[in-house]
C-alpha cells in the first residue's frame, strides 16, 4: 500500500511530466489499436480473395487480365503505398493476371488509354482526376464503342473519391474502403453509368461521371482548404469571408437545353445485316458524286443575345452553356477554365464494378430492371 501511495505522490509532484506521458501513451495505444484493426481487415480481405483464386477453371480458359492505371501522386503521394498494402495482394490472390501501369505526370493517363490493348477489366487506382483522365482517354479512342464495354473498377486512393460514394458502402476506415472496393471487382457485379460529354468550341471533348459545377458555391469550395486551421468551421468560414469580399455575387451565363425525354430501353445487341452488293456500290457512287449533307442540323449562334441549340441526329444533347466573363468550371472536381461548352448525355455508356447493395440502389434509381 505504501508503494501505491508513493507512486501517486510522485505523479502529483511531477504533474506536467505525468500529463505529457499520459497523452503520449494514449495516442500510442490508439495508434497501435488502429494498426491492429487494419491488419485484421487486410487479412479478412485476403482470405476472401483466396477463395476466388481457388475456383477451378477449364483447361481452355485463360486467367482474367486486369490492367491497373495507378496514379502514385494521388493522396499527397501515398497512393502507391496504399495500393501495394491494401489492393495488390487481393488481386494477386484472386488469380488474376495483373498489369500495373503507373502515371508519371498529369494527363498521361489519357495518352496511355489511346495505346492500351483490349483487356478483361480496367481498374483505376487514384482519385477523381485520375478517373476522369482514364474515361476521357477511353472515350476519345476511335474504337470506343467496343472498348467502352470493358468493365471498369475504381479503387479510391485519392483526396477526392466522389464516384466511390455511389459504387461502394462508405466507411470512415480508409483500409476498409479500399479493400471493399477491390473485393467488389472480384465479385463481378456491374452497373451501367451515364457519362457527360463536355465539348468546347475548339477543345477535344472531356467526359465526366459526376457533373459540371460553376458559380458561387464552386468558387467557395475551392477556397475551403485555406481555412483548415478552423477545423469543422472551415466551410462556414469560407462562405462567410466570400460573402464579405463580394456581395451580391453575380454570375452571368446563358443556358439553352432540350426538353427531357424518356430514357431508351436496354435492347440486346444485334449485328446489322450487311447490305447486298448492288446497294453498297450505289451508295459509294452517291457519296462520291454528291456533296455531303451537313451532320449538324442547326448551328450554334447568337441572335440578339439568345442561343440556338445544336441538334444532331442519334444523340442525346442536354444543351449548351455559355458563361459571360472569366471564371472556372469544376468537372468531376477538376478545375477547367470557363468557356462556352456543349453538354451531351451518353446514357449507360460505361459499366462499373460496384457492391451488391449499391447495385440494387442504382438500378432502382435508373429504372433498369434487367441485369447490367
C-alpha positions as MATLAB code, in Angstrom:
seq = 'XXXXXXXXXXXXXXXXXXXXXXXXXXXXXXXXXXXXXXXXXXXXXXXXXXXXXXXXXXXXXXXXXXXXXXXXXXXXXXXXXXXXXXXXXXXXXXXXXXXXXXXXXXXXXXXXXXXXXXXXXXXXXXXXXXXXXXXXXXXXXXXXXXXXXXXXXXXXXXXXXXXXXXXXXXXXXXXXXXXXXXXXXXXXXXXXXXXXXXXXXXXXXXXXXXXXXXXXXXXXXXXXXXXXXXXXXXXXXXXXXXXXXXXXXXXXXXXXXXXXXXXXXXXXXXXXXXXXXXXXXXXXXXXXXXXXXXXXXXXXXXXXXXXXXXXXXXXXXXXXXXXXXXXXXXXXXXXXXXXXXXXXXXXXXXXXXXXXXXXXXXXXXXXXXXXX';
ca = [
       0.000    0.000    0.000;
       2.860    2.329    0.800;
       4.288    1.827   -2.688;
       0.986    2.772   -4.319;
       0.767    5.928   -2.236;
       4.351    6.760   -3.142;
       3.574    6.386   -6.861;
       0.581    8.738   -6.620;
       2.617   11.273   -4.673;
       5.338   11.165   -7.357;
       2.773   11.673  -10.143;
       1.246   14.596   -8.272;
       4.608   16.245   -7.652;
       5.525   15.874  -11.355;
       2.090   16.528  -12.822;
       3.395   18.164  -16.014;
       5.533   15.191  -16.952;
       2.730   12.840  -15.929;
       0.252   14.654  -18.204;
       2.608   14.506  -21.206;
       3.332   10.829  -20.584;
      -0.389   10.003  -20.284;
      -1.156   11.777  -23.563;
       1.717   10.020  -25.334;
       0.621    6.602  -24.016;
      -2.993    7.241  -25.030;
      -2.018    8.308  -28.529;
       0.370    5.371  -28.908;
      -2.245    2.909  -27.720;
      -4.848    4.296  -30.107;
      -2.362    4.152  -33.000;
      -1.387    0.548  -32.240;
      -5.040   -0.468  -31.949;
      -5.787    1.151  -35.319;
      -2.877   -0.710  -36.915;
      -4.147   -3.965  -35.442;
      -7.662   -3.377  -36.822;
      -6.239   -2.512  -40.259;
      -4.237   -5.737  -40.301;
      -7.369   -7.718  -39.426;
      -9.257   -6.055  -42.286;
      -6.442   -6.867  -44.709;
      -6.307  -10.483  -43.528;
     -10.074  -10.981  -43.919;
      -9.989   -9.437  -47.405;
      -7.083  -11.650  -48.459;
      -8.894  -14.754  -47.185;
     -11.941  -13.806  -49.239;
      -9.751  -13.195  -52.311;
      -8.048  -16.573  -51.846;
     -11.429  -18.277  -52.194;
     -11.820  -16.661  -55.605;
      -8.327  -17.824  -56.539;
      -9.113  -21.429  -55.598;
     -12.012  -21.681  -58.021;
     -11.229  -24.191  -60.763;
     -11.256  -23.229  -64.425;
     -11.313  -25.421  -67.504;
      -8.075  -26.058  -69.432;
      -9.355  -23.913  -72.312;
      -9.978  -20.888  -70.116;
      -7.316  -18.269  -69.506;
      -6.656  -16.190  -66.444;
      -8.537  -12.921  -66.359;
      -6.384   -9.997  -67.400;
      -6.683   -6.821  -65.356;
      -4.976   -3.587  -66.375;
      -4.452   -1.198  -63.446;
      -3.882    2.520  -64.068;
      -2.257    3.802  -60.862;
      -1.541    7.434  -60.048;
       1.259    7.368  -57.417;
       0.884   11.116  -56.779;
      -2.711   10.761  -55.552;
      -3.491   11.292  -51.866;
      -0.408   13.506  -51.461;
       1.935   10.803  -52.754;
       0.572    7.970  -50.601;
      -1.398    6.179  -53.320;
       1.365    3.746  -54.315;
       1.866    2.585  -50.722;
      -1.889    2.277  -50.160;
      -2.288    0.197  -53.308;
       0.596   -2.159  -52.540;
      -0.628   -2.782  -48.997;
      -4.378   -2.993  -49.435;
      -5.321   -3.756  -53.054;
      -2.460   -5.531  -54.849;
      -2.418   -8.647  -52.578;
      -6.175   -9.117  -53.093;
      -5.874   -9.003  -56.887;
      -2.949  -11.436  -56.962;
      -4.550  -13.896  -54.527;
      -7.651  -13.943  -56.725;
      -5.577  -15.448  -59.531;
      -5.662  -12.509  -61.916;
      -3.010  -11.589  -64.413;
      -2.376   -8.013  -63.303;
      -0.647   -5.434  -65.480;
       0.249   -2.353  -63.444;
       0.770    0.937  -65.280;
       1.883    3.958  -63.244;
       1.431    7.519  -64.444;
       4.319    9.953  -64.192;
       2.626   13.285  -64.880;
      -0.786   14.898  -65.151;
      -2.633   13.988  -68.332;
      -0.563   10.869  -69.062;
      -3.495    8.550  -68.346;
      -5.313    9.961  -71.410;
      -2.371    9.091  -73.638;
      -1.983    5.638  -72.099;
      -5.620    4.836  -72.811;
      -5.094    5.609  -76.502;
      -2.367    2.935  -76.678;
      -3.807    0.330  -74.325;
      -4.774   -3.036  -75.744;
      -8.007   -4.862  -75.013;
      -8.241   -6.333  -71.520;
     -10.813   -8.242  -69.494;
     -11.181   -5.421  -66.981;
      -9.803   -1.950  -66.418;
      -9.014   -0.809  -62.862;
      -8.426    2.840  -61.975;
      -6.447    3.349  -58.757;
      -6.461    7.015  -57.805;
      -8.896    9.869  -57.272;
     -11.434   11.838  -59.274;
      -8.768   13.370  -61.501;
      -7.253   10.011  -62.463;
     -10.683    8.533  -63.170;
     -11.677   11.461  -65.370;
      -8.455   11.214  -67.384;
      -8.982    7.487  -67.937;
     -12.584    7.721  -69.139;
     -11.737   10.740  -71.308;
      -8.889    8.870  -72.971;
     -11.059    5.776  -73.346;
     -13.968    7.576  -74.996;
     -11.685    9.543  -77.319;
     -10.458    6.312  -78.912;
     -11.583    5.511  -82.423;
     -12.805    2.096  -81.225;
     -14.519    3.439  -78.103;
     -17.779    1.671  -78.979;
     -16.228   -1.753  -78.396;
     -13.700   -0.648  -75.777;
     -16.347    1.026  -73.596;
     -17.899   -2.392  -72.968;
     -14.901   -3.328  -70.809;
     -15.972   -3.263  -67.132;
     -14.166   -0.680  -65.019;
     -13.213   -0.929  -61.371;
     -12.446    2.083  -59.205;
     -10.124    1.782  -56.201;
     -10.427    5.037  -54.189;
      -6.902    6.254  -53.429;
      -7.245    9.997  -53.999;
      -8.058   13.002  -51.874;
     -11.471   13.180  -53.582;
     -13.284    9.956  -54.486;
     -16.762   11.204  -55.364;
     -17.787    8.236  -57.529;
     -16.855    5.750  -54.810;
     -19.760    7.021  -52.709;
     -22.145    5.744  -55.393;
     -20.383    2.435  -56.059;
     -19.441    1.251  -52.563;
     -20.660    1.425  -48.989;
     -18.941    4.354  -47.293;
     -16.584    3.742  -44.403;
     -14.556    6.069  -42.212;
     -11.752    3.496  -42.251;
      -9.621    4.018  -45.353;
      -8.299    0.443  -45.361;
     -11.826   -0.985  -45.217;
     -12.934    1.348  -48.003;
     -10.084    0.254  -50.295;
     -10.382   -3.472  -49.570;
     -14.169   -3.409  -50.028;
     -13.811   -1.658  -53.388;
     -11.219   -4.221  -54.509;
     -13.357   -7.176  -53.419;
     -16.332   -5.777  -55.346;
     -14.219   -6.102  -58.511;
     -13.751   -9.817  -57.792;
     -17.463  -10.326  -57.169;
     -18.188   -9.127  -60.709;
     -21.339   -7.070  -60.031;
     -21.541   -4.198  -62.522;
     -23.891   -1.297  -63.062;
     -24.258    0.971  -66.123;
     -23.499    4.653  -65.586;
     -24.304    7.698  -67.681;
     -21.473    9.859  -68.973;
     -21.471   13.585  -69.740;
     -19.642   14.730  -72.854;
     -18.492   18.329  -72.401;
     -17.113   19.940  -75.523;
     -15.784   23.438  -76.081;
     -15.592   25.321  -79.341;
     -12.051   24.197  -80.193;
     -11.003   21.751  -77.489;
     -11.420   17.990  -77.633;
     -14.350   16.728  -75.559;
     -13.929   15.998  -71.860;
     -16.009   13.246  -70.287;
     -17.377   13.314  -66.753;
     -19.236   10.972  -64.412;
     -20.097   13.315  -61.526;
     -21.053   16.548  -63.270;
     -20.126   20.124  -64.091;
     -20.152   22.809  -61.372;
     -19.922   26.550  -61.916;
     -20.822   29.560  -59.823;
     -20.513   30.938  -56.309;
     -20.629   27.602  -54.487;
     -17.890   26.174  -56.710;
     -15.705   29.229  -56.114;
     -16.146   28.944  -52.358;
     -15.460   25.196  -52.374;
     -12.068   25.830  -53.980;
     -11.047   28.073  -51.029;
     -12.179   25.845  -48.148;
      -8.761   24.214  -47.709;
      -7.257   27.658  -46.942;
      -9.169   27.681  -43.651;
      -8.012   24.249  -42.469;
      -6.970   25.686  -39.106;
     -10.635   26.368  -38.228;
     -11.470   22.655  -38.190;
     -15.192   21.901  -38.543;
     -15.943   25.615  -39.034;
     -13.818   25.946  -42.188;
     -16.775   25.517  -44.593;
     -18.885   28.182  -42.885;
     -15.855   30.465  -42.646;
     -15.152   30.127  -46.387;
     -18.745   31.108  -47.242;
     -18.692   33.983  -44.735;
     -15.454   35.540  -45.976;
     -16.503   35.061  -49.610;
     -19.726   36.943  -48.886;
     -17.826   39.783  -47.175;
     -15.460   40.159  -50.146;
     -18.219   40.403  -52.742;
     -21.928   40.953  -52.235;
     -24.120   40.420  -54.115;
     -22.301   37.718  -56.049;
     -23.416   37.836  -59.674;
     -22.558   35.143  -62.222;
     -23.987   35.643  -65.693;
     -24.497   32.763  -68.083;
     -26.717   31.737  -70.959;
     -28.165   28.243  -70.825;
     -30.150   26.518  -73.546;
     -31.393   22.963  -73.274;
     -33.585   20.351  -74.882;
     -36.665   19.116  -73.043;
     -36.125   15.769  -71.289;
     -37.259   12.585  -72.988;
     -37.791    9.050  -71.782;
     -34.647    7.022  -71.331;
     -34.287    4.490  -74.157;
     -34.728    0.876  -73.038;
     -31.874   -1.597  -72.905;
     -32.021   -3.613  -76.097;
     -29.997   -6.731  -76.889;
     -27.115   -6.078  -79.205;
     -27.910   -7.063  -82.763;
     -25.386   -7.096  -85.532;
     -26.903   -5.350  -88.561;
     -27.135   -7.358  -91.726;
     -24.729   -6.399  -94.465;
     -26.479   -4.765  -97.447;
     -26.320   -6.520 -100.787;
     -23.585   -5.759 -103.287;
     -25.613   -3.554 -105.652;
     -26.806   -1.353 -102.768;
     -23.237   -0.868 -101.496;
     -21.980    0.082 -104.971;
     -24.820    2.585 -105.437;
     -24.186    4.136 -102.012;
     -20.477    4.575 -102.693;
     -21.151    6.202 -106.052;
     -23.685    8.501 -104.430;
     -21.237    9.545 -101.705;
     -18.546   10.166 -104.286;
     -20.507   12.265 -106.750;
     -22.836   14.144 -104.431;
     -21.983   16.769 -101.822;
     -22.116   15.523  -98.277;
     -25.027   16.830  -96.275;
     -24.084   18.600  -93.050;
     -24.456   16.478  -89.931;
     -25.406   19.366  -87.694;
     -28.994   20.396  -88.336;
     -28.961   23.724  -86.559;
     -25.794   25.664  -85.868;
     -24.971   27.244  -82.558;
     -25.095   31.004  -82.969;
     -26.076   34.196  -81.174;
     -29.034   36.309  -82.270;
     -29.817   39.288  -80.032;
     -28.014   37.622  -77.092;
     -30.069   34.448  -77.489;
     -28.810   30.961  -78.134;
     -29.794   28.291  -80.629;
     -29.097   24.722  -79.592;
     -27.112   22.297  -81.705;
     -29.228   19.272  -82.514;
     -27.573   16.266  -84.089;
     -29.284   13.034  -85.132;
     -28.910    9.917  -82.973;
     -27.543   11.828  -79.996;
     -28.787   12.995  -76.633;
     -27.925   16.689  -76.413;
     -28.628   18.086  -72.981;
     -27.860   21.651  -74.011;
     -25.332   24.429  -74.292;
     -23.846   26.508  -71.518;
     -22.225   29.867  -72.183;
     -20.613   31.946  -69.444;
     -20.212   35.685  -69.519;
     -16.744   36.668  -68.318;
     -13.857   34.822  -66.697;
     -14.124   32.019  -64.225;
     -13.593   28.313  -63.766;
     -15.592   25.113  -64.021;
     -15.301   22.036  -61.893;
     -15.657   18.888  -63.978;
     -15.553   15.872  -61.646;
     -13.772   18.074  -59.069;
     -11.074   19.033  -61.606;
     -10.662   22.730  -62.449;
     -11.055   23.978  -66.023;
     -11.172   27.488  -67.436;
     -14.773   28.505  -68.084;
     -15.819   28.762  -71.707;
     -18.819   28.097  -73.914;
     -19.476   24.372  -73.928;
     -21.974   21.880  -75.258;
     -23.069   19.215  -72.771;
     -24.332   15.917  -74.122;
     -25.603   12.891  -72.217;
     -24.338    9.444  -73.185;
     -26.797    7.102  -71.452;
     -25.384    3.956  -69.819;
     -22.111    4.384  -71.674;
     -19.779    2.671  -69.185;
     -20.102   -0.264  -66.790;
     -18.508   -0.077  -63.340;
     -17.952   -2.720  -60.702;
     -19.895   -1.996  -57.527;
     -21.107   -3.670  -54.342;
     -24.307   -5.704  -54.493;
     -26.143   -3.249  -52.213;
     -25.224   -0.216  -54.295;
     -26.091   -2.035  -57.497;
     -29.663   -2.593  -56.383;
     -29.997    1.064  -55.396;
     -28.555    2.339  -58.677;
     -30.658    0.025  -60.827;
     -33.760    1.192  -58.994;
     -32.690    4.808  -59.469;
     -32.098    4.335  -63.193;
     -35.307    2.280  -63.566;
     -33.356   -0.553  -65.103;
     -34.928   -3.870  -64.180;
     -32.732   -6.164  -66.261;
     -29.220   -7.126  -65.132;
     -26.365   -4.880  -66.272;
];
